[in-house]
Amino acid sequence: MSRLDAILPDTRLKSAILIGALAAATLAGAWTFQAFGIVPCELCLKQRIAYYGAVPLAAIVAYAATGRAQPVVTAGLIGLALIFVANAGLGIYHSGVEWGFWNGPDDCTGSIAAAPKVGDFLKELQHIKVVRCDEVQIRIFGLSLANWNVVISAALAALATRAAVIAD
């Protein structure tokens, strides 16, 4: 047994609970940053969708793991793994946009289109705050929040995959 095996959950139930708790904690962290003025861009909001879906799915998997519904547990864990693999991919895309490796979506990167009239433009500025996807608002230990999403999503995908193949 490796050191990693000694600290990771040894049952599917514990794994599902840990995945749900970490997904909920990640959302709580995002909301906390938002409460302190770090406004999420469009890609940040899209990356949260995985966590919004994972929390209830992990709860369902945990509940199913207490009974005899092992096919549901396996399918749910594979679903969680796929959700987080896709989310890590979205985080890689967002990170590439931040680093300028490729262009992001038009609604949060690129040049701002000119308004037909200056008065219309000034009215729009009073109501719309566009948070750019290609500008990092905060770095923690050198990583942007999009970078951290890649790390967290990859870790949760690995945890869900491991749990899907372990036998209780």
Number of C-alpha atoms within 10 A of each C-alpha: 5 6 7 8 9 9 8 14 17 15 14 27 21 15 24 31 19 20 26 26 16 17 24 17 14 18 17 12 12 18 15 12 15 12 10 8 10 14 18 20 19 17 23 18 12 14 22 18 13 20 24 14 14 26 22 14 19 26 19 17 26 23 15 20 22 12 9 9 12 17 11 14 25 21 13 23 29 19 19 30 25 17 21 26 20 18 24 26 17 20 26 18 20 28 26 17 21 21 13 12 11 12 16 20 14 11 15 17 19 13 8 9 6 8 11 8 8 10 10 10 12 11 10 12 11 8 8 8 9 14 18 21 25 22 15 17 15 12 12 9 7 9 14 16 21 25 21 20 25 24 16 19 27 20 17 24 25 17 21 27 18 18 25 23 12 11 9 10
